[in-house]
Amino acid sequence: MNRIIRSIVTLLAATGLMAALAWSGAGSTDAHAADRYPQRGQTSAKVTELQQRLVKAKTLKSKYVTGYFGDLTTTAVKAFQKKSKLPRTGKVNATTWNTLVKKTGKVSKPSLKGIDKRCKTKDRVLCINKRTDKLYYMVDSKIVKTMDARFGCANMKTREGRFSVQRKSRHHVSSIYHTPMPYAMFFSGGQAVHYSADFAKRGYRGCSHGCVNLRDRAGIAWLFGKVRVGDRVVVYKS
């Protein structure tokens, strides 16, 4: 009888161990998938590729190829999944990614055409083009993230040239105009790159007092965390 009981206990222990191993393996697979495919909230070259493919699939406008996986990208993924008769989750798994790649073929890398030569250097650079209304965050001469930018009015022009980040202020409020300037990164006196609620609301119908306005709050929050005091800033017209 004792031998039978011991055998049952051994069998149960082995079964429990196998179940635990199986569960652990499943978790590892999920984690691997999360690392392999672009995920919401990420900013990366892989997200840029996803967005370029969604543009080719005609579910995302090209101006939204920013490298950041937010609401617009999620909506575009859902639209693609609907067109492809896949579950509309807005998440990118192996099935969604492989189907997207199969339907869109090759995509080009972000072009450096129109990028000022002063931006093509090692380390981090805020490369700001007043002609295209874009800010390019570059690392080692590669575009990591692209964001819409707005500049100063005619009588308060945003200065052009090569600068550096002098200081950062997460919750800054202008001492002259008494307006919020969240995620401010000052590069030339009182001129800074910062988030603008007015830009987010009214777009290019308005202008700044000389600063570089960004309207993607999540994007600039991410950027603020990456940029360091001393990083290069280049403001130019291509």
C-alpha positions as CSV (number, residue, x, y, z in Angstrom):
1,M,0.0,0.0,0.0
2,N,2.8,2.4,0.9
3,R,4.5,1.6,-2.4
4,I,1.3,2.5,-4.3
5,I,0.9,5.8,-2.4
6,R,4.5,6.7,-3.1
7,S,4.0,6.0,-6.8
8,I,0.9,8.2,-6.9
9,V,2.7,11.1,-5.2
10,T,5.7,10.7,-7.6
11,L,3.3,10.8,-10.6
12,L,1.5,13.9,-9.3
13,A,4.7,15.7,-8.6
14,A,6.0,14.9,-12.1
15,T,2.7,16.0,-13.7
16,G,2.8,19.2,-11.8
17,L,6.4,19.8,-12.8
18,M,5.5,19.2,-16.5
19,A,2.6,21.6,-16.2
20,A,4.8,24.3,-14.7
21,L,7.4,23.8,-17.4
22,A,4.7,24.1,-20.1
23,W,3.3,27.2,-18.5
24,S,6.8,28.7,-18.3
25,G,7.4,27.9,-21.9
26,A,4.2,29.6,-23.0
27,G,5.1,32.7,-21.1
28,S,8.6,32.8,-22.7
29,T,7.0,32.5,-26.2
30,D,4.7,35.4,-25.4
31,A,7.6,37.5,-24.2
32,H,9.6,36.6,-27.3
33,A,6.7,37.7,-29.5
34,A,6.4,41.0,-27.7
35,D,10.2,41.6,-28.3
36,R,9.9,40.6,-32.0
37,Y,6.9,42.6,-33.2
38,P,6.2,46.4,-32.7
39,Q,4.0,47.1,-29.6
40,R,1.9,50.0,-28.6
41,G,3.8,52.7,-26.7
42,Q,7.1,51.8,-28.4
43,T,9.3,54.2,-30.4
44,S,11.7,52.4,-32.7
45,A,12.8,51.7,-36.3
46,K,10.6,48.6,-36.2
47,V,7.6,50.8,-35.5
48,T,8.6,53.0,-38.4
49,E,8.7,50.0,-40.7
50,L,5.3,48.9,-39.5
51,Q,3.9,52.4,-40.3
52,Q,5.5,52.4,-43.7
53,R,3.8,49.1,-44.5
54,L,0.5,50.4,-43.2
55,V,0.9,53.3,-45.6
56,K,1.4,50.9,-48.5
57,A,-1.6,48.9,-47.3
58,K,-3.6,52.2,-47.4
59,T,-4.7,52.2,-43.8
60,L,-2.3,55.0,-42.6
61,K,-1.4,58.4,-44.1
62,S,2.3,58.9,-44.8
63,K,2.5,62.0,-42.6
64,Y,1.9,59.8,-39.6
65,V,5.1,57.7,-40.1
66,T,6.7,59.0,-36.9
67,G,8.3,55.9,-35.3
68,Y,5.8,56.1,-32.4
69,F,3.1,53.4,-31.9
70,G,0.1,55.4,-30.6
71,D,-3.6,55.7,-31.2
72,L,-3.3,56.4,-35.0
73,T,-1.1,53.4,-35.6
74,T,-3.4,51.2,-33.5
75,T,-6.4,52.3,-35.6
76,A,-4.5,51.7,-38.8
77,V,-3.5,48.2,-37.6
78,K,-7.2,47.4,-36.8
79,A,-8.2,48.7,-40.3
80,F,-5.6,46.4,-41.9
81,Q,-6.8,43.5,-39.8
82,K,-10.4,44.1,-40.9
83,K,-9.3,44.2,-44.6
84,S,-7.4,41.0,-44.1
85,K,-10.2,39.3,-42.2
86,L,-8.1,39.0,-39.0
87,P,-9.2,39.6,-35.4
88,R,-9.4,43.4,-34.9
89,T,-7.2,43.7,-31.9
90,G,-5.0,46.6,-32.9
91,K,-2.0,44.5,-31.7
92,V,0.7,43.2,-33.9
93,N,1.3,39.4,-33.6
94,A,3.0,36.9,-35.9
95,T,-0.1,36.5,-38.0
96,T,-0.7,40.2,-38.5
97,W,2.9,41.0,-39.2
98,N,3.5,38.1,-41.6
99,T,0.3,39.0,-43.5
100,L,1.3,42.7,-43.7
101,V,4.8,41.8,-44.9
102,K,3.4,39.5,-47.6
103,K,1.0,42.1,-48.9
104,T,3.4,45.1,-48.8
105,G,6.7,43.6,-49.9
106,K,9.8,45.7,-49.5
107,V,9.8,49.1,-47.8
108,S,12.5,51.7,-48.0
109,K,14.5,53.0,-45.1
110,P,13.8,56.5,-43.8
111,S,15.5,58.9,-46.4
112,L,18.2,61.3,-45.3
113,K,17.4,63.5,-48.4
114,G,17.0,67.1,-47.2
115,I,18.8,66.4,-43.9
116,D,21.3,69.1,-43.1
117,K,24.9,67.8,-43.1
118,R,25.4,69.2,-39.6
119,C,22.8,66.6,-38.4
120,K,24.9,63.7,-39.8
121,T,27.1,63.0,-36.9
122,K,27.5,60.6,-34.1
123,D,25.5,60.9,-30.9
124,R,22.1,62.5,-30.5
125,V,20.8,65.4,-32.6
126,L,17.6,67.4,-32.8
127,C,17.5,68.1,-36.5
128,I,14.8,70.7,-37.2
129,N,13.7,71.6,-40.8
130,K,11.6,74.7,-41.1
131,R,10.8,74.0,-44.7
132,T,9.3,70.6,-44.1
133,D,7.9,71.5,-40.6
134,K,9.5,68.5,-39.1
135,L,11.8,67.6,-36.2
136,Y,14.0,64.6,-36.7
137,Y,15.5,62.9,-33.7
138,M,18.7,61.3,-35.0
139,V,21.3,59.0,-33.4
140,D,24.5,58.2,-35.2
141,S,23.2,59.8,-38.4
142,K,20.1,57.7,-38.4
143,I,16.5,59.0,-38.1
144,V,15.0,57.4,-35.0
145,K,11.8,59.5,-34.8
146,T,10.0,62.2,-36.9
147,M,7.6,64.7,-35.4
148,D,5.5,67.6,-36.7
149,A,6.9,71.0,-35.7
150,R,5.7,74.6,-35.7
151,F,7.8,77.7,-35.5
152,G,7.8,81.4,-34.6
153,C,5.5,84.1,-36.1
154,A,6.9,86.5,-38.7
155,N,8.0,89.0,-36.1
156,M,9.3,86.3,-33.7
157,K,11.2,84.0,-36.0
158,T,12.8,80.8,-34.7
159,R,16.5,81.3,-35.0
160,E,18.5,79.1,-37.4
161,G,21.9,77.6,-36.9
162,R,23.7,75.1,-34.9
163,F,23.0,75.1,-31.1
164,S,23.0,72.7,-28.2
165,V,20.5,71.9,-25.5
166,Q,21.3,74.3,-22.7
167,R,18.8,73.1,-20.1
168,K,15.6,71.1,-19.7
169,S,12.5,71.9,-17.8
170,R,9.7,69.3,-17.4
171,H,6.9,71.6,-16.1
172,H,8.1,75.0,-17.5
173,V,5.8,78.0,-17.6
174,S,6.9,81.1,-19.7
175,S,8.0,84.0,-17.4
176,I,7.1,86.4,-20.3
177,Y,3.8,85.0,-21.7
178,H,2.8,83.0,-18.7
179,T,1.9,80.0,-20.9
180,P,2.7,76.4,-20.2
181,M,5.8,75.0,-22.0
182,P,5.8,71.3,-21.0
183,Y,9.0,69.2,-21.7
184,A,10.9,72.4,-22.6
185,M,14.4,71.9,-24.0
186,F,16.1,75.3,-24.4
187,F,18.7,75.7,-27.1
188,S,19.0,79.5,-27.8
189,G,18.2,81.9,-25.0
190,G,14.5,81.7,-24.4
191,Q,13.8,79.6,-27.4
192,A,13.1,75.9,-26.8
193,V,11.6,72.8,-28.2
194,H,8.5,72.1,-26.2
195,Y,5.0,70.6,-26.3
196,S,2.2,73.0,-27.4
197,A,-1.5,72.4,-26.6
198,D,-2.4,75.1,-29.0
199,F,-0.5,73.4,-31.8
200,A,-2.2,70.1,-30.9
201,K,-5.6,71.9,-31.1
202,R,-5.2,74.4,-34.0
203,G,-2.3,73.0,-36.0
204,Y,-0.6,75.4,-38.4
205,R,-3.2,78.1,-38.1
206,G,-1.2,79.4,-35.2
207,C,2.5,80.0,-34.5
208,S,4.9,80.3,-31.6
209,H,6.8,83.2,-30.0
210,G,10.0,81.8,-31.5
211,C,10.0,78.3,-29.9
212,V,9.8,75.0,-31.8
213,N,6.3,73.7,-31.0
214,L,5.6,69.9,-31.0
215,R,2.0,68.6,-30.9
216,D,2.6,64.9,-30.0
217,R,2.6,64.9,-26.2
218,A,3.5,61.3,-25.8
219,G,6.2,61.7,-28.4
220,I,7.9,64.6,-26.8
221,A,7.6,63.0,-23.4
222,W,9.6,60.1,-24.8
223,L,12.0,62.5,-26.5
224,F,12.5,64.5,-23.3
225,G,13.7,61.4,-21.6
226,K,16.2,60.6,-24.4
227,V,17.7,64.1,-24.9
228,R,20.6,65.2,-22.7
229,V,21.9,68.7,-21.9
230,G,24.7,69.3,-24.4
231,D,23.1,67.4,-27.3
232,R,23.3,69.1,-30.7
233,V,20.4,71.1,-32.1
234,V,20.3,72.2,-35.8
235,V,17.6,74.5,-37.1
236,Y,17.6,75.1,-40.8
237,K,15.7,75.3,-44.1
238,S,16.4,72.6,-46.7
